[in-house]
Amino acid sequence: MMNHLKDYSTQRGYIKEYEGATLMHYELHPSLVYTQFSSVIRKQKEIVKELISQRQQDVQKVHPGLICCKETVRSIPVDSIPGLREIGWKPQADPDKLMITFNTILGTVRTHPNAWPFLKAVSAVTVPDYYDLIKYSMDLKTMGDRLKKGYYVTRRLFMADMARIFSNCRLYNSPETEYIRCANILERYFQTKMKEFGLWDK
């Protein structure tokens, strides 16, 4: 807001006058004690420095060397290297075991009594407007094909495609339909199976 302001307090006998001043105001938050603001910031800085110091001590810790290298051993398991886990390294799942697990889970989901609406892709002939609304379709048959081709190298990819099946269903169908009921039941069943194999961390 531009204003023509006059300050009638005198300075050296003159009236102070300002052109084009901007009126501004600040609202104090009732829950903040501004008289203690500096001390609070100082305390927060001390806490952050302490956390950084503790983390540096963990990272900079010296671990014993690999004795096996002196014994001309050409390779060792990665997880046997001292210090890797301390810096946040986690062992990767065996790709072959992961694929077998995905195949088992997908198989049980396919045979579930409420899986029938999702066994194969929605027919554009039967449901002409489906692909006008659903741009990225997904179904259990497509997931099976992707699994055979080795597409699911991580559980996140596997979970994402399964989640897309249910989200597409909810996007296209009304909440009171049989399709939504099936989606809700099958989704819970899928999550249960993933938890049984230790692949669900939500």
Residue pairs with C-beta under 8 A, 6 or more apart in sequence:
1 22
1 23
2 20
2 21
2 22
3 20
3 21
3 22
3 23
4 18
4 19
4 20
4 21
5 17
5 18
5 21
6 15
6 16
6 17
6 18
7 15
7 16
7 17
7 18
8 15
9 16
10 16
28 34
58 86
58 87
59 86
59 87
61 83
61 86
63 82
63 83
64 82
66 76
66 81
66 82
68 76
78 84
78 91
79 85
79 89
79 91
93 155
95 153
98 152
98 153
98 154
98 155
99 147
99 150
99 152
101 197
101 199
102 147
102 152
102 155
102 158
103 147
104 197
105 190
105 193
105 194
105 197
106 140
106 143
106 144
106 147
108 193
109 115
109 140
109 162
109 186
109 189
109 190
109 193
110 119
110 140
110 144
112 185
112 186
112 189
114 181
114 182
114 185
114 186
114 189
115 140
115 182
115 186
116 182
117 169
117 178
117 179
117 182
117 183
118 139
118 140
118 165
118 169
118 182
118 183
118 186
119 139
119 140
119 141
120 139
120 140
120 141
121 137
121 139
121 141
121 142
122 130
122 131
122 134
122 137
122 139
124 130
124 131
130 137
130 172
131 137
133 171
133 172
134 168
134 171
134 172
136 164
136 168
137 168
138 161
138 162
138 164
138 165
138 168
139 165
140 165
142 161
143 158
143 161
143 162
143 165
146 152
146 161
151 157
152 158
152 161
155 194
155 199
159 194
159 199
162 190
165 183
166 183
166 186
166 187
169 179
169 180
169 182
169 183
170 180
170 183
173 179
173 180
174 180
191 200
194 200
